[in-house]
């Protein structure tokens, strides 16, 4: 963070309870913070140095009628995987979309239901307003976002249903801003720890920033910070950074 000095930071998979989140450490760096986690494998946060208001945990109030769901789906929907705040006049949402495990696992339809809930929640906003949804989507949008599409046939992250759910989010009025800036293939944000995948460039692009039209027009450049994936005990994800025209922030 120190080298990039971002105005807003979205974190996923913090694995912290709210009381354990290092809010004071981030405050010392100039960031307000909001965290939603219970100390298990999930947990999400938004950090901002341009204001942080109107925080909502998860999907907030129920969106439409409650569907009939199984125990696994109900448990996944209850996990702490989404937080929203207004930062400098922009609605910023940090998401950690469920993994899905495998196409025949109970967690797979739970993932699709979670994405459907996100789409229904998004309908409360307006596509002409500045909106950002970013984080670990656990979906590679197209075959250009995986190193070898044949290796992922019949697997999660690339299935037709997952990609259709992501496309439905974009159809509301969101754009994959990194892909807008950099249309070429071979740019990844995640690499398996095993078999030297990072060093052999066998990755996937599953960390996304979806933005509404006002922000898409203001996007200037972006990068995937591969250096953060190196070193001692790194994450298996690399940070995604997007720079917008300063005029979009209401200071």
N, C-alpha and C positions, 0 to 999 in steps of 0.2 A: 504493500500500500504506500509506503513512504516514497518510492520512486515515481509512482504514477499520480499520487495525490488526487484520487477520484473524488468527485463531489458526492456521489452516492455509491454505496457498496451493497450488493445482495449476497447473502451467504446461505448455503444449504448444507444439510447433514452435519449440523453443529454437534450433535450427540450430547447436548447439555440441557439441563433443566434451567428454567428462567432465572432462578436464584443464583445459579453458577455462571451465568453469562458474564463476561468481563466488561460490563458497561463502563466502569470507571476507567479502565485502561483505554478504551476507545474515546471516552470523553477527554482524556488527557491529550489525545491526538486531534481533538476538535470535532468529534462526531457525536451527535445524538444517536441513540440506538433503540430499536424495538426488536424483541426476540420472542419466539414462540416455540417452545420445546419442552420435553418432559424427561430428558436424560437418557433416552434410548437412542435408536439408530437414526431418528429423524431430527427435526429441529431446523428452523429457518430464521433469518434475521434481515433487517434493513438498517444500514448505517447512513447517516446524512450529515453534511456540514452546511446544508442550505435550507434547513428547516425540516421538521418531522412532525406531522400532525395527522389526525384522523386515522389512527391505527386500528386495523381490523384483523383479528386472528381467524385463520381459516376462511370458510365461506360466509362467516357472519351469520345472519338470520337464515333460516331454511329457504332454499330456492325452489318454489313450486311444491307440488305434492311429493311426499316422501315415497320413493319407489320401494317395491318389495325386494329386499336384499337378503343375501345369506349372511351367515355369521362372519365369514372372512371379509366380505365386502363392507359390512358395517364396521368391522375393526379397522380396515384400511381407511375408510372415510373419516374415522375418529382420530387418526394419527395427525401429528402436528407438522404439516407439510406446506403451509401457505401463510403468508403474512403480507398485508398491504398497508402502505402509508402514503401520505401526500408529502412530497419533497419539492420545494421550490415551485409549487403549483402543478406538479406532475404526479399522477397516480402511479405509484411504483409497487409492483407485486413480485415477491420472491417465492418461487415454487420449487418443490422437490417432488416431482411426479413419481408415483410408485413404479417400481422396477417391472413388475409383472411376472418375473421368474421364467416361465415357459408358457407356451400356448395352451398346454393342457393343465396348467395349474389354476387353482381357485383364485390366485392373485391376479391372473390375467384379466378376467372379466371385471375384477375390482378396479384394476387400473383404468379400464375403459369407462367404468362408471365414474371414477374420480375425474377423468377428463371431461365427461359429459356435465358433471357438476360445475367444473371450471367454466365451460362454455355458457351454461345457464347463468352463472354468477356474472360473467362478463357482459351479458345482455343488459345489466343495470346501468352500464356506462354508455357513453356516446363515442362513436369512432372518430368524430371530429375534435374530440378533446385529447390532450396529451396523456397517453396511457403507455405504460411499459409492463410487460410480463416477462420475467427472465429467471433463469436458473437451470437446474438439471431436469430436462424433460424426459430423459431416458427414451428418446425417440430420435432416430436419424431420419431427417425429413425425406431424403431421396437416396438412391444408390450412390450418388456422387459423394455422399457423406460417410461412406464406409470404405475401408481399404480393399475389400474383396466381397462384392455383393453375394457371390455364390456361397460364401462361408456362413451367411446369415439367413439363408432360405429356411423357413420353418422355425425361426427363432423370434423372440421378442425384440423390440427396438426397431425392427424393420417391417413388421407385419402390415398388411393392407389396412386392417382395422385401426391400428395405432396411427398410421400415417393419415388416414381419413379423419380421425379425431383432431389431429394437429391442423390439417387443412381446414377443418371446420372453424377452428379458432381464428385462423388467418382470414377466412372468408368474412368474418364479422367486421374486419377492417384493420387487421394487424399485418405487419410485414416482418419477415426474418431479416433484420437489418444487416447482419454480418454478410449474409448471402447477397443482399442488395449491393453492398460495397465490393464484395469479392466473390464473383460468380464461379471461380475455378474450383475444381475438385482437389482432393488431397490435403485439405485443411481440417485438422481434427482437434477435439478438445479432451478426449478420453482415450487412454491406452491401458490395457490389462497389465497388471504387474508381472504376469508370467511370461516366460519364453522370450524375454527381451523385446516385447512388442513396441515399447516406446522407441528404443534405439533402432528398430527395424521399420519404423513408420507404419505400424499396423494399428490404426486407430479408428475412432468414430467421432463424428461431430454431433453430440447429443446435448450440449450446453448452448442454449439459444437465448436471444434477446428479441422478443416480438414487440414491435412498437406501432402505434397508430400513425396516421398520415402526417400530422404536424411534426412528429419526431423523425419520421423517415426522411422528410425533406430537409431536416436540420442535421442529419448525420454527416460527419466529415471524414472520419477514418476509424479503423478498428484494428485490433490485433488479438491473437491468441498467444498468451505469454508462456511459451514452452519452457523458458528458463525456470519458472516456478514449479515445473514438473520434475526438475532435476534435484540433486542434493540429497540430504539425509532425511529419510522418512517423509517423502513428498505425498501429496494427494495423488490419486490416479487421474484427477481432472486438472486441466490448466485453466487459469482465469481468462475470461473473455472481457475485453475492454473496448468500449465504443465511445468516441468523442463526438459531442454535439455542439453546434453553434451556441455560444453563451446566451444568445438572445432567448433561448427556450426556457431558461431558468428565471423565475420571477424573484428577484433578489430584494 
